[in-house]
Amino acid sequence: MLNAQSVGDESIIDYGNYSLKFTVTSVNPNECEVYKDDIQSYVTSITIPSSAVIGGNEYTVTSIGEYGFAFLYYVTTILFESDSQLVTIGACAFHQSNELINFEIPNSVAHIGEYAFCQCPLTNIEIPNSVISMGINPFEGCTSLETITVEDGNQYYDSRNDCNAIIETATNTLITGCKNTIIPNTVTSIGSCSFMGNSLYYDTNHLTSIEIPNSVTTIGEWAFSYCTALTDVIFEENSQLDTIGEWAFQYCESINSIEIPN
């Protein structure tokens, strides 16, 4: 067994039907990140432990590595031990895990990387009040989403007015929306990829119409791209829209026309 004393040391632990790889990210305090290793094809549920033994020493699992559980097949549920101290969900951590529908973000998580759950069939999201940073739409292409909420007390993000969206509070930027989103009239920017559909499957179980309030000045690049069922884009009167990013409505093949505000 490796006597882990430095960052980068690794251990693979077998849990029966699957094995996970742990990599040391910090020594004193002892912390590590987790990745999938070998997952049997019939496994539908994985539990991420709160700690792992590497080189005879115990390390707290504080992060899920970039692409750590990407391209999972058949796995529908990710669970965490009750004493989880997970802090970071890395970029693309569950990218295209196309059966993943059950995932409750631990209330210790502070950082969620860009595209962390890209193209997962999640139906519900709750962002705990512990989250302080998120990359570009972590839920891009999650076209099955029906409800999105941010826990009360979060100082950085909110879902004001029960809007079914994630809004960056300081900038009034909507970063994640879904087919049931109602954009509040306090939002000034619609972020990059915020409503982006599933570019892999052209999933039409998504947005069909959207009303953009006159408070919005910017629509980011790729914001509504691949929304193949989108037919109506309505701009409120007296719109202050100034900028539409590149490819914002790319592959919105059901739209016949859009009347761009003056």
C-alpha positions as CSV (number, residue, x, y, z in Angstrom):
1,M,0.0,0.0,0.0
2,L,1.3,3.4,-1.0
3,N,2.3,5.6,2.0
4,A,0.6,8.8,0.9
5,Q,2.5,11.9,2.0
6,S,2.0,14.3,-0.9
7,V,-0.6,15.7,-3.2
8,G,-1.3,13.5,-6.1
9,D,-1.1,10.1,-4.3
10,E,-3.9,7.8,-5.3
11,S,-5.9,4.8,-4.1
12,I,-8.6,2.7,-5.7
13,I,-11.2,1.3,-3.3
14,D,-13.6,-1.6,-4.2
15,Y,-17.2,-1.3,-3.0
16,G,-18.4,-4.5,-4.4
17,N,-20.3,-3.6,-7.6
18,Y,-18.2,-0.6,-8.3
19,S,-14.8,0.9,-7.4
20,L,-13.8,4.5,-6.9
21,K,-10.5,6.3,-7.3
22,F,-9.3,8.9,-4.7
23,T,-6.6,11.4,-5.2
24,V,-4.9,13.4,-2.5
25,T,-5.5,17.2,-2.9
26,S,-4.2,18.4,0.4
27,V,-2.1,17.2,3.3
28,N,-2.7,18.8,6.7
29,P,-5.6,19.0,6.5
30,N,-6.0,15.6,4.8
31,E,-8.3,16.1,1.8
32,C,-9.0,14.2,-1.4
33,E,-11.1,14.2,-4.5
34,V,-13.1,11.3,-5.9
35,Y,-13.5,9.8,-9.4
36,K,-15.3,6.7,-10.7
37,D,-13.0,3.8,-11.5
38,D,-14.9,0.7,-12.5
39,I,-18.7,0.5,-12.5
40,Q,-20.6,-2.7,-13.3
41,S,-23.2,-2.3,-16.0
42,Y,-26.1,-3.2,-13.7
43,V,-25.3,-0.7,-11.0
44,T,-28.0,2.0,-10.7
45,S,-26.9,3.7,-7.4
46,I,-23.5,4.9,-6.2
47,T,-22.8,6.3,-2.7
48,I,-19.9,8.7,-2.5
49,P,-18.2,8.3,0.9
50,S,-17.3,11.1,3.3
51,S,-13.7,9.8,3.6
52,A,-11.2,7.4,2.2
53,V,-8.0,5.7,3.4
54,I,-5.0,6.4,1.2
55,G,-1.6,5.0,2.2
56,G,-2.9,4.1,5.6
57,N,-4.1,7.7,6.3
58,E,-7.7,8.9,6.3
59,Y,-8.7,11.7,4.0
60,T,-11.9,13.7,3.8
61,V,-13.6,13.7,0.4
62,T,-14.0,17.4,-0.3
63,S,-14.4,17.4,-4.1
64,I,-15.6,15.4,-7.1
65,G,-13.0,15.7,-9.9
66,E,-13.5,17.2,-13.3
67,Y,-15.3,14.7,-15.5
68,G,-15.1,12.5,-12.4
69,F,-18.4,10.7,-13.0
70,A,-19.0,11.7,-16.6
71,F,-20.6,9.3,-19.1
72,L,-22.2,7.1,-16.4
73,Y,-24.6,4.6,-17.9
74,Y,-27.5,3.0,-16.0
75,V,-26.7,4.9,-12.8
76,T,-29.9,6.8,-11.8
77,T,-29.0,7.8,-8.3
78,I,-26.0,9.4,-6.6
79,L,-26.0,9.3,-2.8
80,F,-23.8,10.9,-0.1
81,E,-23.0,9.7,3.4
82,S,-24.8,11.7,6.0
83,D,-21.6,13.3,7.3
84,S,-20.4,14.4,3.8
85,Q,-18.1,17.4,3.8
86,L,-18.1,17.8,0.0
87,V,-17.1,21.3,-1.0
88,T,-16.6,21.2,-4.8
89,I,-18.4,19.5,-7.7
90,G,-15.9,19.9,-10.5
91,A,-16.5,21.0,-14.1
92,C,-18.4,18.4,-16.2
93,A,-18.4,16.1,-13.2
94,F,-21.5,14.2,-14.4
95,H,-21.4,15.2,-18.0
96,Q,-23.8,13.1,-20.2
97,S,-24.7,10.7,-17.4
98,N,-27.8,10.1,-19.3
99,E,-29.8,8.1,-16.7
100,L,-29.0,10.3,-13.7
101,I,-32.3,11.6,-12.2
102,N,-31.7,11.6,-8.4
103,F,-29.0,13.9,-7.0
104,E,-29.4,16.0,-3.9
105,I,-26.6,18.5,-3.5
106,P,-25.1,18.3,0.0
107,N,-25.5,21.4,2.1
108,S,-21.7,21.6,2.5
109,V,-21.1,22.3,-1.2
110,A,-19.7,25.8,-2.0
111,H,-18.5,25.5,-5.6
112,I,-20.2,23.9,-8.7
113,G,-18.1,23.8,-11.8
114,E,-19.3,24.7,-15.3
115,Y,-21.4,22.1,-17.1
116,A,-21.2,19.9,-14.0
117,F,-24.5,18.1,-14.9
118,C,-24.6,18.8,-18.6
119,Q,-27.2,16.8,-20.4
120,C,-28.4,14.8,-17.3
121,P,-32.1,14.0,-17.2
122,L,-32.6,15.6,-13.8
123,T,-36.1,16.9,-13.1
124,N,-35.6,18.9,-9.9
125,I,-32.7,21.0,-8.6
126,E,-32.3,22.7,-5.2
127,I,-29.2,24.8,-4.7
128,P,-28.3,24.9,-1.0
129,N,-27.5,28.2,0.7
130,S,-23.8,27.0,1.1
131,V,-23.1,27.5,-2.6
132,I,-21.0,30.6,-3.3
133,S,-19.9,30.1,-6.9
134,M,-21.0,28.4,-10.1
135,G,-19.5,28.1,-13.5
136,I,-21.3,28.6,-16.8
137,N,-24.7,26.9,-16.6
138,P,-23.9,23.7,-14.6
139,F,-27.2,22.3,-15.8
140,E,-26.9,23.0,-19.5
141,G,-28.9,20.6,-21.7
142,C,-30.9,19.3,-18.7
143,T,-34.1,19.5,-20.7
144,S,-36.2,17.4,-18.3
145,L,-35.9,20.0,-15.5
146,E,-39.3,21.1,-14.1
147,T,-38.4,22.9,-10.9
148,I,-35.4,24.9,-9.9
149,T,-35.0,26.4,-6.4
150,V,-32.3,28.2,-4.4
151,E,-32.5,27.7,-0.7
152,D,-33.4,30.7,1.3
153,G,-30.5,32.5,2.9
154,N,-28.1,32.0,0.0
155,Q,-26.1,35.3,-0.3
156,Y,-25.0,34.8,-3.9
157,Y,-27.8,33.1,-5.8
158,D,-31.6,33.2,-5.7
159,S,-34.8,32.0,-7.4
160,R,-36.8,35.1,-6.6
161,N,-40.5,35.2,-7.2
162,D,-40.6,31.4,-7.5
163,C,-39.2,31.9,-11.0
164,N,-37.9,28.3,-11.5
165,A,-34.4,29.6,-12.3
166,I,-31.0,30.4,-10.8
167,I,-30.2,34.0,-10.7
168,E,-26.8,35.5,-9.7
169,T,-28.0,38.0,-7.1
170,A,-25.3,40.6,-7.4
171,T,-25.5,41.0,-11.2
172,N,-29.2,40.0,-11.7
173,T,-28.0,37.5,-14.3
174,L,-30.1,34.4,-14.9
175,I,-27.7,31.6,-15.3
176,T,-30.0,28.5,-15.4
177,G,-33.5,28.3,-16.7
178,C,-35.9,25.5,-17.6
179,K,-39.2,25.0,-19.5
180,N,-41.2,26.4,-16.6
181,T,-39.1,29.5,-16.0
182,I,-40.8,32.9,-15.7
183,I,-38.1,35.5,-16.0
184,P,-38.5,38.1,-13.3
185,N,-38.6,41.8,-14.3
186,T,-35.6,42.5,-12.1
187,V,-33.3,40.3,-14.3
188,T,-31.0,42.4,-16.5
189,S,-29.0,39.7,-18.2
190,I,-29.7,36.2,-19.6
191,G,-26.5,34.2,-19.2
192,S,-24.6,32.1,-21.7
193,C,-26.1,28.7,-22.3
194,S,-28.8,29.4,-19.7
195,F,-31.7,27.8,-21.5
196,M,-29.6,25.7,-23.9
197,G,-31.3,22.5,-25.1
198,N,-29.7,19.1,-25.5
199,S,-27.4,19.3,-28.4
200,L,-26.8,15.6,-28.4
201,Y,-30.3,14.3,-28.6
202,Y,-32.3,17.3,-30.0
203,D,-34.7,16.7,-27.0
204,T,-38.0,18.6,-27.6
205,N,-39.1,18.1,-24.0
206,H,-38.1,21.6,-23.3
207,L,-39.0,25.3,-23.7
208,T,-41.9,26.1,-26.1
209,S,-42.3,29.9,-25.4
210,I,-40.5,32.6,-23.4
211,E,-41.3,36.2,-22.5
212,I,-38.3,38.4,-22.0
213,P,-39.0,41.4,-19.7
214,N,-38.0,44.9,-20.7
215,S,-35.4,45.0,-17.9
216,V,-33.1,42.6,-19.9
217,T,-30.3,44.3,-21.6
218,T,-28.2,41.3,-22.6
219,I,-28.8,37.8,-23.9
220,G,-25.6,35.7,-23.8
221,E,-24.2,33.5,-26.4
222,W,-25.9,30.1,-26.9
223,A,-28.6,31.2,-24.4
224,F,-31.5,29.5,-26.2
225,S,-29.6,27.4,-28.7
226,Y,-30.9,23.9,-29.4
227,C,-34.3,24.8,-28.0
228,T,-35.9,22.9,-30.9
229,A,-39.5,23.2,-29.5
230,L,-39.3,26.9,-29.0
231,T,-41.9,28.7,-31.1
232,D,-42.5,32.0,-29.5
233,V,-40.0,34.6,-28.2
234,I,-41.9,37.6,-26.8
235,F,-40.1,40.9,-25.9
236,E,-42.0,43.1,-23.4
237,E,-42.8,46.6,-24.6
238,N,-40.2,49.2,-24.1
239,S,-37.4,46.6,-24.1
240,Q,-34.0,47.8,-23.1
241,L,-32.3,45.0,-25.0
242,D,-28.9,46.1,-26.3
243,T,-26.9,42.9,-27.0
244,I,-27.6,39.4,-28.3
245,G,-24.7,37.1,-28.1
246,E,-23.5,34.8,-30.9
247,W,-25.6,31.7,-31.6
248,A,-28.1,32.8,-29.0
249,F,-31.0,31.2,-31.0
250,Q,-28.9,28.7,-33.0
251,Y,-30.9,25.5,-34.0
252,C,-34.2,26.9,-32.7
253,E,-35.8,25.3,-35.8
254,S,-39.4,25.8,-34.7
255,I,-39.2,29.6,-34.6
256,N,-40.6,31.2,-37.7
257,S,-39.5,34.7,-36.8
258,I,-38.4,37.0,-34.0
259,E,-39.1,40.6,-33.8
260,I,-36.0,42.1,-32.4
261,P,-36.5,45.3,-30.3
262,N,-35.2,48.6,-31.5
